[in-house]
Amino acid sequence: MSHTKTTILMALLGMSIMVFIILNLLLGSVKIPVDAIFNILMGSTEESRIWTNIIIKSRLPQSLTAAMAGAGLGVSGLLMQTVFRNPLAGPSVLGISSGASLGVAFVVLLSGSIGGVALSKLGVIGEVTITLSAIAGSLLIMALIAFVAQKVRGNVTLLIMGVMIGYIANAIIGVLKFFSAEEDIRAYVIWGLGSFSRVSGGQTTVFIILMLLLLPTSFFLIKTLNLLLLGDSYAKNLGLNIKKARLAVIACSGILVAVVTAYCGPVVFLGLAVPHICRGLFHTSNHAVVLPASLLGGASLALLCNLIARMPGFEGALPVNSVTALVGAPVVMWVLFNKRKKEL
């Protein structure tokens, strides 16, 4: 694809993010006029207090969270697919999401049994505790994966180890559920469905700052990722330290997944679908193109899923995982079918 076409497509992806953010602010169970939204965003105090609260405290944080989470998952998925050379590798493939779930399970499911107070009843303190426990669980599993990565050679072995760690984490969660109170299990299940609306107030600012610090680091890996595409022997001949490169890519991807999962729950399918869509759109595997495209495409798709999840006239919101799977699965099937058709 020519440089001009690539630039135009990138610009369109960037514009789609802006369009979806505007639609996320505009559409919902409460109808708010466009001029009122603009005035509220400009800091006007003349508009209805209810409208102001809906935009500033609900729709805007939700839109920004969705965009940042989608960008993080899109980039993370691309990194995983490249390092494992597996089109079905996603951000949750190494058990990092399971680690976050395990951290939350320990805190949520044991809080009622040991402390006698369900964590879901503690409001902001409960939310912060859940976020910290998810980060702790993710980083613990990531440290374990990093240790294993130093010991094993093959990508396939590391992949299998990650899947097995995920199974062990899920088994422990199952045991914790068995001994937990019904209210705690319900709180954990709701967290597990994923949501962009859970992040609010000061948490939104922290989440956005973390993502703005983490996402640019992935761009330092573009050369490494392109070398990894050539295969281990070629990359070695060109002077790449395979172990260090693999560890750097896994660490970058893992931290992104850990932060997104901690704040939004285990959001599925975005990380798997977005890299395929971007490769299909740009007809290239060059990470100098596909990486920024996955960042923009992930943000755009997450905003679209968030929009569908809280359709106008629908009270409350659908679980975001239901929507991401419904949107993502057919797209991946279409991309893979087209690829197979071209090969034949």
Secondary structure, DSSP 8 states (H G I E B T S, - for coil): --HHHHHHHHHHHHHHHHHHHHHHHH-SSS---HHHHHHHHTT-SSS-HHHHHIIIIIIHHHHHHHHHHHHHHHHHHHHHHHHHT-TT--TTTTSHHHHHHHHHHHHHHHIIIIISS-GGGSHHHHHHHHHHHHHHHHHHHHHHHHHHHHH---HHHHHHHHHHHHHHHHHHHHHHHHTS-HHHHHHHHHHHT--SSS--THHHHHHHHHHHHHGGGGGGGHHHHHHHHT-HHHHHHTT--HHHHHHHHHHHHHHHHHHHHHHH----SHHHHHHHHHHHHHT---HHHHHHHHHHHHHHHHHHHHHHHT-TT-SS---HHHHHHHHHHHHHHHHHHHHHHHH-
